Amino acid sequence: MPEFSIIKNYFTTQTEHRKDVIRGIGDDAAIVKIPSGEELVITTDTLVSGIHFLPSDAPYDIGYKSLAVNLSDLAAMGATPAWITLALTLPTADENWIQNFCAGFFTLANLHQVQLIGGDLTHGPLSITVQAMGLVPAGNALLRSTAKPGDLIYVTGTLGNAGLALQHLQGNVTLHPDYEKSIYLHLHRPEPRIAAGLALRGIAHAAIDLSDGLAADLSHVLEESHVGARVNVDQLPLSFELSESISHEKAIELALTAGDDYELCFTVPPDKQTLLENQLSVLPCRFTCIGTITNKPGLDLHYQDGKKYHGVISGYEHF
């Protein structure tokens, strides 16, 4: 099928049509209207076959995840998702693969009222690049560089499940059959914490999404904010499935380093703790306080009894 037929048959069929899209797919570039008093938040992620997903993964899951990881970035900025572009490189024009990819991609896009407004389709090794754009009231974006000493450190959801799924895929751990479906959902269909990100505006000092592992990503916040952190590894939120599948020490290691969780890590001043917990308590999303921001540079990991954690803390490295 020719390029433009693929675009017409599969990528112009989205049911979500935003009123602020002046011109979407069909011209050399898209035109959108940014409301007065709002700032534009832009993020881009590329997923490459064999690196970020397996060639054998279901195309529905690949489509879903390629958008989810971008929406997660917008959530970490406290932005409301609005528009996306998609650059898709395909080794073959497999219509069944494309149809299922689009089903996963547009299911998530429609859920968050995000419209595909353009992109590119090329022939080559399978890779997917999504640019996501969102809106935030001027001056209200959540940043990595604004954590303050004394802030409480929180994370949403549970940590380490995606890492456990990858360990199972690699044959390093055995999962009980009852756990496989839920664990694999964390890897293949992460849930971008949009609602939580919006709730954090005006409450959190700083935020980041967890793509490369808690230790690595929290360290980015510490570096940008010129602060340190003290984290209690016994307080890391671990799922029942994770705790039942591997040792406690290995579970802590995955929670700190495995990546692909796409939860939010954020810091909140103590005087806003009650407000934060009231805001998040109405969301179907677990949240856990795991430590505090300190003046002393570096990441201090310890157990409940005060003993230092000396396990692995390096997260995913792209090179």
C-alpha positions, -999 to 999 in steps of 0.1 A, spaced: 0 0 0 14 34 -9 25 59 18 -4 83 15 -30 55 13 -16 42 46 -19 76 62 -55 81 49 -67 46 59 -51 44 93 -38 77 106 -67 101 98 -94 79 114 -90 91 150 -123 100 166 -108 127 188 -110 162 171 -100 192 192 -115 226 185 -81 242 190 -66 224 159 -69 248 130 -52 225 106 -41 189 113 -30 161 90 -30 170 53 -7 200 50 31 204 52 27 214 89 -1 216 115 -16 247 130 -29 249 165 -43 277 187 -27 282 221 -51 298 246 -43 331 263 -25 327 296 -12 292 287 23 280 280 32 252 255 50 222 269 67 199 243 84 165 247 98 139 223 106 102 228 119 76 203 113 39 208 135 16 187 128 -21 181 151 -44 200 160 -16 225 128 -2 239 105 -31 229 109 -65 213 100 -71 177 76 -99 189 57 -75 211 20 -70 202 16 -40 179 -13 -28 200 11 -26 230 38 -9 210 14 18 198 0 23 233 34 25 250 49 48 224 23 74 233 22 66 270 59 74 276 54 108 261 22 116 280 41 106 312 66 134 305 37 159 302 23 146 335 56 152 352 54 188 340 19 193 353 7 198 317 -27 189 301 -20 169 269 -34 184 237 -16 174 205 8 148 192 29 141 161 41 107 150 72 97 130 69 60 122 96 40 103 84 6 91 103 -23 76 72 -33 57 37 -20 51 20 -47 71 -16 -35 72 -25 -58 101 4 -46 122 -4 -9 114 -41 -14 122 -33 -29 156 -6 -3 163 -31 24 156 -57 7 178 -34 9 208 -21 44 200 -55 60 195 -71 42 225 -48 61 248 -49 93 227 -88 94 228 -88 86 265 -67 117 272 -84 139 245 -52 142 225 -53 147 187 -27 134 162 -20 164 140 8 153 118 41 134 114 60 113 90 60 78 75 91 62 62 106 28 52 134 14 73 142 -4 106 112 -2 130 113 29 152 87 52 165 91 89 175 63 108 191 62 144 200 36 153 226 25 189 233 5 201 263 -7 232 280 0 246 315 -11 279 330 18 304 327 44 300 354 28 268 368 49 240 352 65 215 375 103 214 371 133 193 381 152 223 394 130 236 422 132 210 450 139 225 484 156 212 515 130 198 539 107 188 511 90 154 514 97 130 485 67 110 471 62 85 443 29 74 427 19 38 422 43 9 428 79 5 416 98 -24 399 69 -42 382 81 -34 347 116 -45 356 102 -78 369 84 -84 336 117 -78 317 135 -102 341 109 -128 334 112 -122 296 150 -127 299 145 -160 318 161 -146 350 130 -151 373 99 -173 374 65 -157 377 34 -174 391 9 -177 362 -16 -156 382 8 -127 383 19 -126 347 -9 -106 332 -8 -77 357 30 -76 357 33 -75 319 7 -47 318 31 -25 337 58 -31 310 37 -29 279 9 -5 289 22 19 315 -4 44 328 6 80 324 -2 98 356 -19 128 340 -45 134 367 -18 132 395 4 157 376 -24 182 373 -33 178 410 4 186 419 3 221 403 6 247 430 15 220 456 47 202 445 80 220 443 96 196 418 87 165 398 100 140 373 87 108 357 105 75 364 117 61 331 153 51 339 148 40 376 141 59 408 177 63 418 188 77 385 158 99 379 157 113 414 194 121 411 185 143 381 162 163 404 190 166 430 215 177 405 192 203 389 181 216 423 215 215 439 202 195 469 205 160 483 180 133 494 176 108 522 154 78 511 142 49 532 143 19 509 119 0 532 93 25 523 95 20 486 60 9 473 63 -27 461 34 -46 446 23 -79 461 33 -97 429 68 -83 431 73 -91 467 60 -127 463 82 -134 432 117 -124 443 137 -117 475 131 -84 493 166 -72 484 161 -80 447 127 -62 449 144 -31 463 170 -32 436 144 -34 408 124 -6 424 155 16 425 170 8 391 149 -11 367 131 17 349 101 17 326 78 24 356 65 58 343 53 67 378 59 103 391 84 112 417 78 146 433 88 168 463 63 187 485 69 211 514 58 197 547 32 225 552 14 212 521 14 175 529 -22 174 541 -34 194 510 -14 170 488 -28 139 504 -64 153 502 -59 160 465 -45 126 456 -68 106 478 -96 110 453 -76 95 425 -73 58 417 -36 60 423 -14 49 452 10 75 465 38 70 491 63 92 510 97 77 507 121 103 521 131 139 524 152 165 505 184 175 523 211 202 520 238 176 518 245 167 481 240 132 469 215 104 473 215 87 507 197 54 507 191 36 540 169 10 557 143 17 584 168 9 612 193 35 598 216 10 581 230 22 548 218 5 516 249 -6 496 231 -24 467 230 -15 430 217 20 423 227 26 386 196 29 363 192 24 326 219 39 304 212 47 268 250 45 258 
